[in-house]
Protein backbone atom coordinates (compact mmCIF):
# COMPACT_ATOMS: atom_id res chain seq x y z
CA UNK A 1 0.00 0.00 0.00
CA UNK A 2 1.17 3.54 -0.73
CA UNK A 3 2.65 5.84 1.90
CA UNK A 4 3.73 9.48 1.75
CA UNK A 5 6.08 10.91 4.38
CA UNK A 6 7.10 14.56 4.65
CA UNK A 7 9.95 15.84 6.81
CA UNK A 8 11.14 19.34 7.67
CA UNK A 9 14.88 19.00 8.05
CA UNK A 10 16.34 20.12 11.37
CA UNK A 11 19.79 21.56 11.96
CA UNK A 12 20.93 18.10 13.10
CA UNK A 13 21.01 17.00 9.46
CA UNK A 14 22.58 20.14 7.97
CA UNK A 15 25.08 18.99 5.32
CA UNK A 16 24.13 15.32 5.57
CA UNK A 17 22.95 13.30 2.56
CA UNK A 18 19.38 12.18 1.99
CA UNK A 19 20.67 8.61 2.21
CA UNK A 20 22.07 9.26 5.70
CA UNK A 21 18.79 10.81 6.80
CA UNK A 22 16.75 7.87 5.53
CA UNK A 23 19.05 5.27 7.10
CA UNK A 24 18.90 6.95 10.49
CA UNK A 25 15.12 7.12 10.24
CA UNK A 26 14.56 3.41 9.71
CA UNK A 27 14.48 3.13 5.91
CA UNK A 28 15.89 -0.25 4.92
CA UNK A 29 18.23 -0.77 1.99
CA UNK A 30 15.55 -2.55 -0.13
CA UNK A 31 13.19 0.37 0.53
CA UNK A 32 15.79 2.92 -0.55
CA UNK A 33 16.47 0.93 -3.72
CA UNK A 34 12.71 0.94 -4.37
CA UNK A 35 12.60 4.73 -3.89
CA UNK A 36 15.48 5.23 -6.32
CA UNK A 37 13.55 3.34 -8.99
CA UNK A 38 10.31 5.24 -8.36
CA UNK A 39 9.67 8.41 -10.32
CA UNK A 40 9.38 11.26 -7.78
CA UNK A 41 10.02 8.75 -5.03
CA UNK A 42 12.28 11.26 -3.30
CA UNK A 43 11.48 14.97 -3.56
CA UNK A 44 13.65 17.69 -2.06
CA UNK A 45 11.74 20.96 -1.90
CA UNK A 46 9.41 19.58 -4.58
CA UNK A 47 12.19 18.49 -6.99
CA UNK A 48 13.05 14.87 -7.76
CA UNK A 49 16.25 14.21 -5.85
CA UNK A 50 19.08 11.69 -5.54
CA UNK A 51 19.99 9.99 -2.27
CA UNK A 52 23.44 11.60 -2.43
CA UNK A 53 22.01 15.11 -2.49
CA UNK A 54 22.81 17.06 0.67
CA UNK A 55 20.30 18.57 3.04
CA UNK A 56 19.98 22.03 4.51
CA UNK A 57 18.10 23.14 7.57
CA UNK A 58 14.38 23.79 6.85
CA UNK A 59 14.45 21.77 3.62
CA UNK A 60 11.26 19.81 2.94
CA UNK A 61 11.93 16.17 2.10
CA UNK A 62 8.99 14.24 0.69
CA UNK A 63 9.10 10.45 0.38
CA UNK A 64 6.55 8.78 -1.92
CA UNK A 65 6.42 5.04 -1.30
CA UNK A 66 4.40 3.70 -4.21
CA UNK A 67 3.55 0.01 -4.61
CA UNK A 68 1.65 -1.02 -7.70
CA UNK A 69 2.01 -4.81 -7.51
CA UNK A 70 0.49 -7.27 -5.06
CA UNK A 71 2.32 -10.21 -3.47
CA UNK A 72 3.29 -12.86 -5.98
CA UNK A 73 1.81 -16.34 -5.55
CA UNK A 74 -0.86 -15.13 -3.13
CA UNK A 75 -4.17 -15.14 -5.00
CA UNK A 76 -7.09 -13.23 -3.53
CA UNK A 77 -9.68 -15.49 -1.90
CA UNK A 78 -13.16 -14.35 -1.00
CA UNK A 79 -13.97 -13.49 2.59
CA UNK A 80 -16.97 -11.44 3.68
CA UNK A 81 -16.33 -8.02 5.13
CA UNK A 82 -18.00 -9.10 8.36
CA UNK A 83 -15.85 -12.21 8.72
CA UNK A 84 -12.66 -10.26 8.02
CA UNK A 85 -13.52 -7.45 10.43
CA UNK A 86 -14.31 -9.99 13.13
CA UNK A 87 -10.61 -10.91 13.15
CA UNK A 88 -9.34 -7.31 13.24
CA UNK A 89 -8.10 -6.15 16.66
CA UNK A 90 -6.55 -2.85 15.53
CA UNK A 91 -5.94 -1.16 12.22
CA UNK A 92 -4.61 2.13 10.87
CA UNK A 93 -2.93 3.10 7.61
CA UNK A 94 0.35 1.50 8.66
CA UNK A 95 -0.39 -1.68 10.61
CA UNK A 96 -3.00 -4.40 10.88
CA UNK A 97 -3.35 -6.55 13.99
CA UNK A 98 -5.52 -9.65 13.71
CA UNK A 99 -6.81 -12.31 16.06
CA UNK A 100 -6.22 -15.41 13.96
CA UNK A 101 -8.41 -18.44 14.71
CA UNK A 102 -6.81 -21.86 15.03
CA UNK A 103 -6.95 -23.88 11.83
CA UNK A 104 -6.17 -20.89 9.62
CA UNK A 105 -2.69 -20.81 8.08
CA UNK A 106 -0.92 -17.45 7.83
CA UNK A 107 0.88 -18.02 4.49
CA UNK A 108 0.07 -20.30 1.55
CA UNK A 109 1.86 -23.64 1.81
CA UNK A 110 1.47 -27.26 0.78
CA UNK A 111 -2.21 -28.09 0.99
CA UNK A 112 -3.22 -24.52 1.77
CA UNK A 113 -2.80 -22.39 -1.35
CA UNK A 114 -5.92 -20.23 -1.24
CA UNK A 115 -7.41 -20.50 2.26
CA UNK A 116 -4.94 -18.53 4.38
CA UNK A 117 -4.84 -15.20 6.16
CA UNK A 118 -2.64 -13.86 3.35
CA UNK A 119 -5.23 -14.82 0.71
CA UNK A 120 -8.00 -13.10 2.65
CA UNK A 121 -5.91 -9.94 3.07
CA UNK A 122 -5.24 -9.96 -0.67
CA UNK A 123 -9.00 -9.99 -1.25
CA UNK A 124 -9.81 -7.33 1.34
CA UNK A 125 -7.06 -4.91 0.20
CA UNK A 126 -6.35 -4.45 -3.50
CA UNK A 127 -2.70 -4.48 -4.64
CA UNK A 128 -1.68 -5.60 -1.16
CA UNK A 129 1.79 -6.93 -0.33
CA UNK A 130 1.44 -9.29 2.61
CA UNK A 131 4.16 -8.65 5.21
CA UNK A 132 3.58 -10.62 8.40
CA UNK A 133 5.84 -9.65 11.30
CA UNK A 134 5.15 -12.50 13.75
CA UNK A 135 4.08 -15.63 11.92
CA UNK A 136 2.37 -18.27 14.06
CA UNK A 137 1.51 -21.89 13.29
CA UNK A 138 -1.77 -22.77 11.58
CA UNK A 139 -3.29 -24.37 14.69
CA UNK A 140 -2.03 -21.68 17.07
CA UNK A 141 -4.64 -18.99 17.71
CA UNK A 142 -4.14 -15.33 18.53
CA UNK A 143 -2.41 -12.12 17.59
CA UNK A 144 -0.70 -11.64 14.23
CA UNK A 145 0.92 -8.31 13.30
CA UNK A 146 0.96 -7.26 9.63
CA UNK A 147 2.75 -4.25 8.12
CA UNK A 148 0.66 -2.39 5.54
CA UNK A 149 3.47 -0.58 3.74
CA UNK A 150 7.20 -0.86 3.09
CA UNK A 151 8.21 1.68 5.74
CA UNK A 152 6.20 0.12 8.56
CA UNK A 153 7.57 -3.27 7.50
CA UNK A 154 11.18 -2.04 7.59
CA UNK A 155 10.81 -0.45 11.00
CA UNK A 156 8.89 -3.34 12.56
CA UNK A 157 11.40 -5.82 11.15
CA UNK A 158 14.17 -3.81 12.82
CA UNK A 159 12.28 -3.96 16.10
CA UNK A 160 11.96 -7.70 15.66
CA UNK A 161 15.71 -8.07 15.04
CA UNK A 162 16.51 -5.88 18.04
CA UNK A 163 14.07 -7.90 20.21
CA UNK A 164 11.89 -4.85 20.85
CA UNK A 165 8.69 -6.66 19.93
CA UNK A 166 7.59 -8.50 23.04
CA UNK A 167 5.40 -11.57 22.61
CA UNK A 168 3.52 -13.47 25.29
CA UNK A 169 1.74 -16.76 24.75
CA UNK A 170 -0.72 -18.74 26.81
CA UNK A 171 -0.12 -22.47 26.72
CA UNK A 172 -1.69 -25.46 28.40
CA UNK A 173 0.92 -28.06 29.33
CA UNK A 174 0.41 -31.66 30.35
CA UNK A 175 1.09 -32.34 34.04
CA UNK A 176 2.16 -29.89 36.72
CA UNK A 177 5.18 -27.74 35.83
CA UNK A 178 7.57 -25.82 38.03
CA UNK A 179 6.39 -22.37 39.11
CA UNK A 180 8.75 -20.76 36.59
CA UNK A 181 11.63 -21.77 34.38
CA UNK A 182 13.86 -21.07 31.40
CA UNK A 183 14.40 -23.66 28.68
CA UNK A 184 17.66 -23.12 26.81
CA UNK A 185 17.92 -26.03 24.41
CA UNK A 186 18.92 -25.85 20.70
CA UNK A 187 16.40 -26.83 18.05
CA UNK A 188 16.94 -28.21 14.54
CA UNK A 189 14.81 -29.59 11.73
CA UNK A 190 14.31 -33.32 12.00
CA UNK A 191 16.25 -34.89 9.13
CA UNK A 192 13.50 -37.14 7.79
CA UNK A 193 10.76 -34.49 8.04
CA UNK A 194 9.96 -31.29 6.18
CA UNK A 195 8.08 -29.68 9.06
CA UNK A 196 9.00 -31.46 12.30
CA UNK A 197 11.63 -30.03 14.64
CA UNK A 198 13.69 -31.75 17.31
CA UNK A 199 16.25 -31.14 20.05
CA UNK A 200 19.76 -31.22 18.59
CA UNK A 201 22.69 -30.18 20.77
CA UNK A 202 25.21 -30.47 17.91
CA UNK A 203 23.47 -28.88 14.90
CA UNK A 204 20.58 -27.00 16.48
CA UNK A 205 20.04 -23.25 16.62
CA UNK A 206 19.93 -21.49 19.97
CA UNK A 207 16.41 -21.40 21.37
CA UNK A 208 15.37 -19.85 24.70
CA UNK A 209 11.88 -20.02 26.23
CA UNK A 210 10.75 -18.54 29.55
CA UNK A 211 7.60 -19.79 31.26
CA UNK A 212 5.59 -18.88 34.35
CA UNK A 213 2.93 -21.08 35.91
CA UNK A 214 -0.36 -19.19 36.20
CA UNK A 215 -2.68 -21.94 37.40
CA UNK A 216 -3.09 -25.69 37.58
CA UNK A 217 -6.26 -27.63 36.85
CA UNK A 218 -7.70 -31.10 36.65
CA UNK A 219 -10.20 -32.49 34.13
CA UNK A 220 -13.12 -34.78 34.89
CA UNK A 221 -10.99 -37.81 34.02
CA UNK A 222 -8.43 -36.73 36.65
CA UNK A 223 -5.81 -35.45 34.18
CA UNK A 224 -3.55 -32.65 35.45
CA UNK A 225 -2.72 -29.63 33.33
CA UNK A 226 -0.81 -26.37 33.82
CA UNK A 227 -1.72 -22.99 32.37
CA UNK A 228 1.47 -21.14 31.46
CA UNK A 229 2.47 -17.66 30.36
CA UNK A 230 5.34 -18.02 27.93
CA UNK A 231 7.82 -15.45 26.60
CA UNK A 232 10.30 -16.09 23.81
CA UNK A 233 13.85 -14.83 23.48
CA UNK A 234 14.19 -16.53 20.11
CA UNK A 235 11.63 -17.43 17.47
CA UNK A 236 12.46 -20.91 16.18
CA UNK A 237 9.84 -22.91 14.32
CA UNK A 238 7.68 -24.87 16.80
CA UNK A 239 9.88 -23.60 19.63
CA UNK A 240 7.31 -23.68 22.44
CA UNK A 241 5.92 -27.03 21.33
CA UNK A 242 9.34 -28.68 21.12
CA UNK A 243 10.66 -27.14 24.33
CA UNK A 244 7.65 -28.12 26.43
CA UNK A 245 7.90 -31.69 25.17
CA UNK A 246 11.62 -31.67 25.98
CA UNK A 247 10.96 -30.96 29.68
CA UNK A 248 8.22 -33.58 29.91
CA UNK A 249 5.21 -31.26 29.66
CA UNK A 250 4.00 -31.37 26.03
CA UNK A 251 1.00 -29.38 24.88
CA UNK A 252 -2.18 -31.46 24.53
CA UNK A 253 -3.73 -31.66 21.07
CA UNK A 254 -0.38 -31.24 19.30
CA UNK A 255 -0.61 -33.54 16.26
CA UNK A 256 3.18 -33.57 15.78
CA UNK A 257 4.60 -33.76 19.29
CA UNK A 258 1.76 -34.97 21.52
CA UNK A 259 -1.34 -36.18 19.60
CA UNK A 260 -3.52 -36.40 22.69
CA UNK A 261 -6.83 -34.90 21.57
CA UNK A 262 -9.05 -35.99 24.47
CA UNK A 263 -9.61 -32.43 25.65
CA UNK A 264 -8.54 -30.14 22.78
CA UNK A 265 -8.27 -30.86 19.05
CA UNK A 266 -5.26 -28.65 18.29
CA UNK A 267 -2.10 -27.63 20.13
CA UNK A 268 -3.12 -25.67 23.23
CA UNK A 269 -1.19 -22.54 22.32
CA UNK A 270 -2.42 -18.97 21.94
CA UNK A 271 -0.61 -15.76 20.92
CA UNK A 272 -1.89 -13.70 23.83
CA UNK A 273 -0.09 -10.36 23.88
CA UNK A 274 2.03 -8.20 21.57
CA UNK A 275 3.85 -5.05 22.72
CA UNK A 276 5.78 -2.90 20.23
CA UNK A 277 6.41 0.66 19.12
CA UNK A 278 4.20 1.98 16.35
CA UNK A 279 6.43 2.12 13.23
CA UNK A 280 5.48 5.70 12.35
CA UNK A 281 4.47 7.47 15.58
CA UNK A 282 6.85 5.46 17.84
CA UNK A 283 4.08 5.27 20.44
CA UNK A 284 4.25 2.11 22.54
CA UNK A 285 1.27 -0.15 21.83
CA UNK A 286 0.21 -3.26 23.70
CA UNK A 287 -2.65 -5.58 22.72
CA UNK A 288 -4.09 -8.60 24.49
CA UNK A 289 -6.70 -11.14 23.31
CA UNK A 290 -8.07 -14.03 25.33
CA UNK A 291 -8.01 -17.52 23.83
CA UNK A 292 -11.01 -19.09 22.07
CA UNK A 293 -13.53 -21.40 23.71
CA UNK A 294 -11.62 -24.63 23.11
CA UNK A 295 -8.96 -23.45 25.60
CA UNK A 296 -11.47 -23.61 28.43
CA UNK A 297 -11.85 -27.36 28.85
CA UNK A 298 -10.69 -26.37 32.33
CA UNK A 299 -12.29 -23.24 33.80
CA UNK A 300 -9.10 -21.17 33.97
CA UNK A 301 -9.21 -17.94 35.99
CA UNK A 302 -6.40 -15.83 34.53
N, C-alpha and C positions, 0 to 999 in steps of 0.2 A: 504494500500500500504506500501511497505517496506521502511525503513529509517535507515541509518547508521550515527551515530554521533561520532566524535572523539574529545577528549579534552586533552590538555596538562595541567596538574594540576599545579596551581600556589601555591606560598607559603601561600596564604590565607587559603588553605584547608589542609595544612600539619597536619597530625594526625587525620583528620576527616574521618568518614566512607564514603563509596560509597553512602550509603543511604542518608546521610546528603547532600552530593554534589548533588544528583539527586533531592531531595526535594527542595533545594534552587535554582535549575535551571529549575523549572517548571514541573517536572515529577510527575504526579498524582499517587495516591496509586494504582488504577487499572492498570496503565501502569507499575509500578514497580512489581506488582504481575505477570503481563504478562512476564516481562523480567526474573523473577526468574524461570518461567516455560519453558523458551526458551533455548535450548542448545546453548551455546556461546552467550547468550543474553547480558551478561556483561563480557567484557574482560579487565583485568588489565595487561598491558604490554604483551598482547597477550595470557594470560592465563585466562581460565574461572574462574570468581571470584564470591564471595558472597557479598551481599549488606553490610554486617557487616565488610568486610575487610577494613583496614585503608589505607589512601592515603599518598603518599610522594610527595614532590615537584618534578616536571618534570616527574612524572608518566604519562603514556599514557592510558587513559580510553576510551575504544571503546564500544559503545552501538549499538547493532543490534536489531532493532525493526522489527520483522518478522511477517507478517500476511498472513496466508494461506487460510483463510475462508472469504467468502463474507458475507454481511448482510443477516441474516435470514429473510424469509418472504418478500424479495424484489426481485422478479424475474426480469431477464433482459428483457427489451422490446426494439424492434428494433427502432432505430432512425438513419437517415442518418448522415454521418459525417458533411455534410454541414449544416444541420438543427441544429445539436448540437453546432457546432462552431459558428453559428450565435448568440447563446445565451451567449457565453463566453465573458466576459469583460476583465478578467485577469486570468492567470494561470501560476503556476510554480510547482515544485515538492512537495510543501507543502500545497498550498491553491488553491481553484477554486472559482472564483467569477462569478456569472451568472446573466444575465438580464432576469428574468422569465416573460413570457407573462401572462396576465390575463387568467383565465380559466384552467391553469395548476396547479394541486395540487403538493405540495412539497413531501409529504409522502403518501404511500398507506393508504387508509381509506375506509370506507363503500361506495361502488359504484365506487371507483377508486383504483383498485388493481394493475393494470398493465400499467396505462397511466399517470404516475407521473414523476417528475424530478428525483426522486430516481431510478425509473425503467430505465430511460434513461441513468443515470450515470452508473448503473450496466451493461448496454450493452456496453457503450463506454469504460469503464475500467474493465478489468477482475479481479476477486477476490477483488472487491471494497467494503469497508465498508462505508456506507453513513453516514456522520456526519455533519449535517446542524447546523450552529451556530445561525443563525437568521431566524427562520421559519416565513414565511408570509402566509396569507390566500390564498386560491386557486384563488380568483378573484382579489386579489391585485397584481399589476405588480411591477417589479423592482428588485433591487439587493438582491441576496441571497449568503451568504458566506458559503463555504463548506470546511472542513478540510480534507486533503488527507491522513493523517497518524495519528497515535495515539498521537504523541508528539505535532503536531500542534493543534490537537483537545484539548488536555489537557491545553495548554497555551492559546488558544483562549477562552476556557470555563472559565478559570480564569479571563481573561480580561472582559468577559461578567459579571461574578459575581461581579467584582470590578468596574463595570460601566465604563470601559475604551474603550468599543466599542461604538462609537457615531453614532446614527442613525437619519437621517432626512427623513421625508416623505413629499410629496406634496399631498394635499387633496383639493377637491372642496366641499365646504359646502353650503347648502341651505341658502339663505338670506344673509344679510350683518352682519358680525361679528364685534366685537370690534377689535381695531388695534392690540392688543396682550392680552394674558391671560394665566392663569394657571388653569387647571381643576384638582382638588384634591378630587376625589369622589371614594369610594370603589366599587369594581365590584365582583359579584358572578355569579355562574352558575344558570340559571333560573331552578327552581325545576322540572317543567314538560317538560324540553327540554334537549336533549343530547348536543346540540351545542350552543344554544342561551345563551347570558349573559345579566345581568341586574344590575341596581344600587341597592346595598343592604348595608345600613349603619350599620346593626347589624352583618351580617355574611360575608360581602364582604372583599376581600383583598385590601390593599392599592394600589391605582393606580393614577399616576400623569402624566398629559399631558400638555406640553407647546405649545402654538401656536402663530404665527405671521401672520398678514394679509399682503399678498404681493400685491394683486390686487382685485378689484371687477369688475364684468361684468354682462351684461344683454343679455339674449337670444332674438330671434326674437319674441317670445310670451310674452316678457316683464317679464321674470322670473329673479330675482336677484340671483347671486351666488358670493361666495368669494373663492379666491385661497389662500390657507394657507400653510405655512411651519410649520411642526409639529415635535417636539422633545419629546422623551419619557424618563421619569425617571424610569418607570417600564415597564414590558412587558406582561401585562395580555392579555389573549385571547380576541380579538375583542375590545381592549382598545380604540383605536381612534374612532371606529364606535359607540361604546356605549357612550363615553364621549361627542362626538359632538351632538348626539341625546339628551343627558341629558341637554345641554345648549340651545336647541332649534334650532340647526343648523345641522341636520343630513346630511349624505353624499347621494347625489342622486344615484340611481341605486342599492342601498343596499337592496338585496332581504329579509334580515332578519329585518332590523331596519328602512328602508325607501324605500319600493319597488316602487319608482318613476322612471320609465325607459324612460321617454320622451326624454331625451337628452343623456343618457349613459346607457348601458345595464349591467353594473356591478358597484360595489361600486367604487366611484371616489377616489381611494387611490393608491399611487405609492411610493414604496421604492426608494427614490431619491439619498441618499448619505450614504456611510458607511466610517467611519474613524477608524482605528485601527493600532496597532503595528504588524508588521509581526512576526509570532510566532517563527521564527528561527533567522532572522537577527535583529529583534527589530526595524527596520526602520518604521517610521510612514507612512502609506499609506492612501490615501483618493481617493475614486472613486465616480463619479456622472454620472447618466444616466437620460436623459429626458424621460418623459412619452410617451406612444404610442399615436397613432393618435386619439383614441376615447376620450382622455382627452381634445382635442381642439375643443369641440363644441362651446366654446368661444375662441377667438383669444388671448390667454394669452401672455403677453410679460414679462416673467420672465428671 
